[in-house]
């Protein structure tokens, strides 16, 4: 049998262009799509889009269009069927429903790292988990030190999270200067931080729990597990069932974004088609000589359709969903959230307001201190391993970078604060995120050297 990589074919010049036989044909539209695709593959791109939408929201909130901009997010959207009402503001739909996809992707990334990625090593995983725990506990403690007994006390959860997109975007700006171990450490830390933050939302910011609805949600999760066990492959069907579970969780009094976390962690990591079977099926396709026999209801066409399904199912559901959702979350969901939540009026703003200072100090002081201290304790107890190319000064700089709490911090602030306190909290979040990004980049630039040098 002739290998497809050794098969030499003569291509005539056609309207769809020419290319290597092992590649897909090229079309004129590819001259536009390919540069865009390259842009989307840059790690910093999602963070850049997020920054631009946040700045746009700030501008509109302080421009002559501010009244229109504020009214936009209060538009009511939903359905009313008899006595049943399912309606909320545009702002609430974004924070409660659209952000569920963000948390679903975060859970997928965590599970992939722990089952298929760098965190398969327990001692490496414990290093990131310990750093994340310290990066949640110390900021919350500093915040409570300044706000205990004050009206803003309930906002302690705001300073616990790290913004994954901004942190990875900042690391990407330094390119090869950043060792791979630091990228993995920061990504894992940010993901665990986000998981911890949504647990805080589920436990700390829900007033009334409806146990019957929780029972129905648990039944829904059992159904999802059963669907996976019996071999249901349709992603669309799983999304429909997941949407129904989201509605039940929403009715239970628990924040519905928890649905995304649970479903993400339940997503299987095993492939349906292993590598050997995939190669066998592909060999069957290659065995057919070139011709027009792929059209019509023929055995050849069935083999081709089988190969298509095999190529798709050679990736685990976790990997497939991550590939599918990552562009949507990075370039639609998170910028939309930033646009809806980052707009705060700066006229007459008091940068020394107690809530603003508590949030700022929680992030700027608590994050690096918690990350370094708890990582050091885990290493000293010999339950975690410090990679050889990851010195403590790099962890300290990464800890400062972890003070970028933007997305999750704004998310929790909307739940934790009264309308009178919310602007002050958002100001603290924005100032802390800007300071942490700038200082973290400066220190990482100072502490690191190009790829072929030592830190």
N, C-alpha and C positions, 0 to 999 in steps of 0.2 A: 504494500500500500504506500502510495506516495504521500509524504508529509506535506501539510498545507503550507509550511514555512519554506519548503523547497520547491513548491509548485511555481513554475514561471509561466505567466500568462501575458500575452500581448494585448494591450488595451488601445483601442482606437480613440482618437480625440472626439469626445462627445460633449453635449451641453452640461453634463453633470461633472465634468472634470476628470482628472486622472489621479491615481494614488497607488500605494503599495497594495498588493493583493490581500494582505492580512488586515487591511484597514477598511473602514466604511467609505463609500464614495463621497466625494466632496461636491458641494453645491455653492452657488454664488452667495447665498445667504450666510455661508460659513465665514465669509470675509468680515461680517458684522458680529456673528455669534462667537467666534473664537476669541477675539480680544476681550469681549464681555466675560466669557467663561474664565479666561485667565485672571481677570479682575476678581471674580467671585472666589477664586481659589486662594487669593491672598488672605492670610489669616487676619491681617489688620483691617480688612475691608468692612467687616460687620461692625467693628468698633468705630470706624470712621463714620459710617452711616448713622450709627447710634448717636455719635457726638453731634453730627449736623442736625439731626431732628431735634435733639435737646436744645441746641442753640436757636433753632427756628421757633420752638415753643417759647423760649425765654423772650425772644424778640417780639412775637405776637402778643404775649401777655403784657408787654410794656410798650405797646404801640397804639396808634389810634384805632386799631382793630381789636383791642383787648376785650371789649364788651361782646362783640360777635364771637370771638374765640372762646370765651367762657360759656356763652350760651350753647355753643356747638356741642359741648360734652354733656349737657343736661337734656338733650333731645331724648325723649322716651321712645323706646323701640320694643316691640313684643306683640303678643297675641292675647286676645281675650275670648274665651269660649264659655259662654254662660257665666257661671260663678267662678270659673277657673281663670285666674290671671297669671300670665307668665310674661312679665314686662319689667324692664329696668332701663336706666339711662345708658347712653352710648358709652360713657366713661365706665360704668359698671360692667357692661358687656365686654369691654376690652380687658379690664382687670380680672374679671371672674371667669370668662369663657375663653377668650383668645389666649390669655396667659397660661391656660391649662396645657396648651401645646408646648410652651416653653418648659414647663416642669416635666412634661412627658419626655422631652428630649434630654433634659438634665438627668433623669432617671435612666434613660437608655445609655447615656455616656458613662454613668457610674457603673452600671452592670457590665457594659463591655470592658471597661478598664479592669474590673475585679475578676471577670471570668476569662476574657480573651487578651487583655492588655497587660500593662506594666504592673498593675496592682495584684496580679496573681500571686506574687510573693508576699506572704503575710507581713513580714517585717517591714517591707517597703510601704505596704498599705497602712500599717499602723503609724508610720512616720507622718504621712499626710493626714490621717484621721486625727492623730494627737494634735498636730498643728491647727487643724480646723476647729477642734474642740476648744483649744486655748484661744483661738481667734474669735470665738463666740463668747466664751465666759468672761474674759478680761474686759472687752469693750462694754459688755452689759454691766459688769461690776462698776467700771468707771462712770458710766452713765448714771447708774443708780446712786453712786456717791454724791453726784451733783443734783440729782432730781428726787431723791428719796423723800417722800412726804409732800412733794410738790405736785401741782396739777399735771405736769408732764411725766410723772412716774411710769405710767402705763406704756410709754414709748421705748422701754428698754430693749425690745426685740428689734428695733430699727437698726441698731449698730452692729448686729451680729452677722450680716451677710456680706459676701464678696461678689462683685459683678464679673462673671466668667468672661464675657465678650471683651470688656475693656481691659482686663488683666492680660488675656492672651494677645489682644491687639497691641498692648504696650510691649510685651515680650517680642512680638514679631518685628517691631520697629528697630530692635537691636540686632536682628538677624542672627548670624552665626556666632556672635559673641556669647549668646546664651547657651549653656550646656543643655543637652536633652533632658538630663535628670531634673534640672530646675523647671523646665517646661512641664514635665510630668507631675512634679511635686505641686506646682502652682495650679495646674488644671485639676488635679485630684482634690487639692485643698478647697478650691472654689466650688467644685461640685458638691463636696460634703457639706460645705457651708450652706449652699442653697437647700440641700436636703434638710439640714438642721433648721434653717429658717422657715421652711414650710411646715415642719413639725411644730415650731413655735406658733405659727399661724393657726394650726389645727387645735393646739392645746390652749394657747394663751389668749386668743382673740375670738372666741365663740361664746356667746351668752346663753343660748337656749338650744339644747340638744333634743332631737326627736328620735327616740330609740327605734320606733317602728321603721322609720325611713332608713336608719343605719342598718337594720336587719335586712331590708330590701336591697340595700347597696352591697352588703356582704353576699347575698344570694347572687347578685349580678356578677361579682368577682368570681364566684364559684362557677357560674355559667361560662365565663371567659376561660377559666382553667380547663373546664370540660371540653370546650371547643378546641383548645390547643391539643388536648390529649387524644381526641378522636380524629385529629388530622385536618381540621378546617384550615384552609390556606388563604382565604380571601381577606385581604387587608380592609377592604370596604366593609365587609360584614362585621369585623372586629371594631371598626370605627363607629358603626351604627350602635352596636351594643355598648361601647364605651360612652357614646353620647347619652344613651338612656341612663347609664349609671351616673353620669355627671348630673343629670337632672334630679335623680333621687338623692345624691349626696348634697346637692344644693338645697333641697327641701329639708335635709336632716339638721341643718344649723351649722354643720362643719363647712369650712370654706371649700368650694367645689374644686379648686385647683389641686387638692389632695388626690383627686381621681387620677390626674396625670402622673403623679409620683408612683402610686400603687400599680397602675397599669404598665408603666415603664419598667418597674422592677419585676413584673410578672412576665414580660416578653421573653420568649425562648432565645437561647444563645446557640442552640445546635442547628446544624444545617439539615435540610431534608434530603438533599442530594450531595453525597460525598464526592471527593475529587476523582476517585477511580471510576465511579459510575458516570460522572460528567465527561471524562475523557473517552470512555467507551461510546457514549452517545454521540459525542462530537466526531469520533472516528467513523461512525456510521454515516454521518452527513458528508464527510470528506470523501468517503468511498464512492459516492455518486459522481459521475462525470458531469462537467458543465453542460447545461442544456436548458430547455424550456419545460422540463417535466415537473417543476415545482408548482405549477398552476393546476387547479382542478382538484378533485377529490381523489388523490392518488396516495399510494403508500409512501412515495418520496416526500410529499407534502406533510404527511403525518409525522415522518421522522424529523422534518425541519421544525414543526410545531413542538415536538417533544424536546428538541434541542433548545428551543427558545425558553421553554419552561424550566429545563434543567439548568440553563445558565442563570436564570433568575433565582432559582431555589438553591444554587450553590453558595449563596450568602445566607447567613443566619437572619431571622426576622429582626433581631436587634440592629444588625449592620444595614439591612435594607431600609428599615424605617429611619435610621440615623441619616443615611445618604439622602433619602427622600425629603425629610423634614428640615435638615440643617439650613438650606438656603432660605426656606420660608420663615423659619424662626429668626435667623440672623438678619434678614433683609426686609422682613415685613412685620413679624410679631413684635420684636423688641423695639424697632424704631417707632412703630405705632403706639406702643406703651409709653415710650419716652415722650412722644409728641403730646400724648394725653395727660401726662403727669408732671413734666418738667417745667411747665409754664407757671412761674410765680412772679407776682408783681414786686419789683425792687424799689419802687418809689416809697420812701418813708420806712424802708426796712431797717431793723435794728440788728446789726451784726453781733451785738453783745447780749442779745436776748438769752436767758438761761437755757432754754431748750436748744437753741442754735449752738451755744458753747458746749453743752453736754454731748450733743451728737458729734460735733467736730472733734472734741477730745477723745470720745469713745473710739472713733475710727483711727485718728492720727496717733494716739498713744496706745490704745488697747490692742489694736490689731498686731503691730510688730512685736509688742511685749508678749502677747499671748502666743503667737506663732513660734517665736524663738524659745520661750520658757518651756512650753509643753513639748516641743520637739526635743529639747535638751533633756528633759526628764525622761522621755520615752527611750532615748539613746542610752542614758545612764542606767536605766533599769534593764537594759539589754532586751527590750521587747520590740525595738525598732532598729533599723540599720540606716546609717547615713552614707549615701553613695560617695565614692571616692572623689568624684568631680563636683561635689556640692559642698563647698565650705560654709561655715556658719555666717560669714559676712554676706554671702549671697542669699542665705535664708532670711537674714535680717532685712536686706533690701527687698526681697520678695514679700516679707511681712508688711513692709510699708506700702508696697503696691497693692496688697490685699485690702488696704483701707479704702479702695474704690468700691463703694457699696451700691452704687447708683440704682440699678434696676430693682433688685430685691429690697433695698432700703426704702425706695419710694413706694414699692408695693405694700410693705408692712406699715409704713407711715400713714398711708390712706386708711388703714384699719385701726391704728392705735391712737391717733390724735383727733381732738375735736377740730372743727373748722377754724377756730381761732388760733390754734397751735400749729396747724398743718404747714402754713407758709414758713414759720420759723424753723420747723424741722427740715423742710425741703431745702432751705437755705444752708443749713448745717451740712446736709448730705452733699449738696453741690460743691460747697467750699472744701469739704473733706476729700471728696473724690478728686477735685482738681489738684489739691495739695499733694495727695498721696501719689497720683499719677506722675506729677512733675518730680517730686522728691525721689520716688522709687526709680524712675528712669535715670535720674542723675547719678544715684548711688550705684545702680547696676552698670551704668556706663563706666564709672570709676573703678568698680570692683572686678570687672570682667575685661578680657582681652580677646582679640580675634581667635577664631576656631583653633588654629594650630599652636596657640600659646596656652599657658596655664593660668588659672584664676589666682 
